[in-house]
């Protein structure tokens, strides 16, 4: 899995009895994607291994590969005979376009990969607490699909047997009713556009503050989270001196930035980084 990854990925996979190793992904020097490092590490992964990929809006960095980089990653994964396992928790919440955010998954399918796909509707439908999503396996044949489904049922039975249906029914109604789906797509775009706007305003206000640092990564990253590039000492100053709370690695939730607090946030960030 990538370094870093969602905090729960590692304990989840370890709990499932899998050995966990990581490949390079985030480059702290550029606050961007370590493309060459990722390719080099992926090319060394043993054949038959599972590789975890964030489909869009990488959590926690907000750094996604570009389309041409996804194509190169796909080639290396196919050459190494790896099994791609996509985590897609933010479809539509990254760019505002569910088709754009599904690019990587559809690319891998077009290029002949069999994949695993874990989707969540917690964010893009506001269904936190309902634990609703979808797990898909793309298999090589009908017989393989039937065998996989049989194994999944064996695993599911002692885990949760019959899951709650309320969230799943809400998601199903939204996705199958033309008018509700249209309204949902509009709402998802509105939320994504607001987050994108906050990124732009934060960067512009840092410039107004007189910061000489390069904050381009704020608008190049995507999704709910931003790796600001601030170090632990700077984060501690933000907390103690400005009552701005974020994780020690400098990650902020852009969803928590508003037109009312973005100027204050930019001022505080400038003060601790100048």
Secondary structure, DSSP 8 states (H G I E B T S, - for coil): -EES--HHHHHHHHHTT-----EE-EETTTTEE-HHHHHHHHTTS-TT-EEEEE-SS-TTT-----HHHHHHHHHHHHHTT-EEEEEES-TTTSSS-HHHHTHHHHHHHHTT--EEEEEE-TTTTT-TTS--EEEEE--SSHHHHHHHHHHHHHHHHHHTSS---HHHHHHHHHHHSHHHHHHHHHHHHHHHHHHHHHHHHHHHHHHHTT--S--HHHHHS-SSEEE----HHHHHHHHHHH-----TT-EEEGGG--TTTHHHHHHHHHHHH-
